[in-house]
Amino acid sequence: MTKKLPVWRKIGYGLGDLGGNLVYQPPWLFLLFYLTDVFGISPATAGLIMLSAKLWDGIFDPFFGYYSDKVHTRWGSKRPFLLWFAIPFGLAFAMLFYGPALPANIKPVYAAITYTLLCTMISVINIPYTSLTAAMTTSSEERNSITVYRMILSTVGMILASAAFTPLVEYFGNGLAGYRSVGMIFGFSAAVLILICFLTVKESTNTNVHQRFTFRQVWKVLVVNKPYQRFVSATFLQFTAIGILCNAVNYYARYVFWQQSDSFFGWQMTSESFKSIGFLAIFLMTIIFMPLAAKISAKFGKLFWMRWGTLYLALNFFILIFFDQLHSVCLILILLNAGIGWTAVTLNPWSMLPDTVEYSEWKTGIRCDGLLFGIFNMLFKISAAIAGVACGFALEIGGYIPNQAQSYSSLITIKLLIGVIPPLLLIIAFFIMRKYPISAALHRQMVTDINERKRAAKQENC
């Protein structure tokens, strides 16, 4: 029976994702808007900047994941990266939102360089960090428990990044001055929390034995692992949908909702306050519902809630397309409901990914956590890039002009980016995962077979 991990270690691990989300989320939520309406770059150019950085990430992540599998230190194979790169990670974030006074033709260059640097730093932190779930325990149940702690604290980070980011920007002077100050505060806080994670987490399982993989072996791992293929395809669509939603909500708040705004229990809402309250509603409900989502996953299987929670999320955003005007209270209620489904795209993918790693080891005898996690992170980031460039070009085609009343075609474009395209992608993901084969029983059998195989090999070598 696998020993349970202490709660403080799970909390320490979760603090790493809290810090990570202070850096991951603001670019996902606000970068396109910042580049177009604050830094002064056209939507199409801003979208291309985000795409180019993520394409670089797409090349870098699998190679870095492959390299990380070869690292061996007294701290383990994954933890050292948290120590080595925590400070550069925070500095890169501060540089992105520093926004120096530059000629108009140089601004895109600065944005491209700093965002590419940040994406690289996110890779060297996030790939080892996510791999730690598999390195801390081989128990599927304990991994689910670890992921619950991680995702609760991750969601706290999301709340801080979404609900506090804009008010803090306003507090520190709005515009570039506000973004600079918040960039430094968030960057420093993220670095400290990553270092705390390094100090509290321990790699308890030997997931990274001294193996050397040929290209043919790596290709075999990817071809044989059908559950991994299905899993990453579905999560790619999920993350793309969420990326489009997070980018589009800034424009929805400012140009759609605000034009029809009303009081929220006596408080007259502005576009900026709606963004904060809207994200707070989603992420607060995510935290509240997370323990119940974990219980549902434990009782009916991780796959059950990943699929049906995703469908529930899709339906909540699809509702918005049918309303030209909606009272703020009704809208917040819809977003609270969406927070229930949001757990399916935050909790389950990260707890299911390590199981697919064991599947490839079970089938081939080859374990390469870093590579599989690296490919997953690559697709996660490419989905964010596609979301950003899709929103940027859609707005450009729809006739979007920053800081002005929008045309009918521009408003329709914004509504489609909220209520049609993301739900459609989520529904496709729901059907892709229909035949995902790894159940709790199969995973226990896989771990048993792998351990027996290792014991037999050890006895032969004695």
Sequence and secondary structure as in RCSB ss.txt:
>XXXX:A:sequence
MTKKLPVWRKIGYGLGDLGGNLVYQPPWLFLLFYLTDVFGISPATAGLIMLSAKLWDGIFDPFFGYYSDKVHTRW
GSKRPFLLWFAIPFGLAFAMLFYGPALPANIKPVYAAITYTLLCTMISVINIPYTSLTAAMTTSSEERNSITVYR
MILSTVGMILASAAFTPLVEYFGNGLAGYRSVGMIFGFSAAVLILICFLTVKESTNTNVHQRFTFRQVWKVLVVN
KPYQRFVSATFLQFTAIGILCNAVNYYARYVFWQQSDSFFGWQMTSESFKSIGFLAIFLMTIIFMPLAAKISAKF
GKLFWMRWGTLYLALNFFILIFFDQLHSVCLILILLNAGIGWTAVTLNPWSMLPDTVEYSEWKTGIRCDGLLFGI
FNMLFKISAAIAGVACGFALEIGGYIPNQAQSYSSLITIKLLIGVIPPLLLIIAFFIMRKYPISAALHRQMVTDI
NERKRAAKQENC
>XXXX:A:secstr
      HHHHHHHHHHHHHHHHHHHHIIIIIHHIIIIIS   HHHHHHHHHHHHHHHHHHHHHHHHHHTT  BTT
BSSHHHHHHHHHHHHHHHHHHTT     TTTHHHHHHHHHHHHHHHHHHHHHHHHHHHHHH S HHHHHHHHHHH
HHHHHHHHHIIIIIHHHHHHHTTSHHHHHHHHHHHHHHHHHHHHHHHHHH    S  S S    HHHHHHHHHH 
HHHHHHHHHHHHHHHHHHHHHHHHHHIIIIIIGGG  EETTEE  HHHHHHHHHHHHHHHHHHHHHHHHHHHHHH
 HHHHHHHHHHHHHHHHHGGGG S   HHHHHHHHHHHHHHHGGGTHHHHHHHHHHHHHHHHHHS   HHHHHHH
HHHHHHHHHHHHHHHHHHHHHHTT  TTS   HHHHHHHHHHHHTHHHHHHHHHHHHGGG    HHHHHHHHHHH
HHHHHHHHHHH 
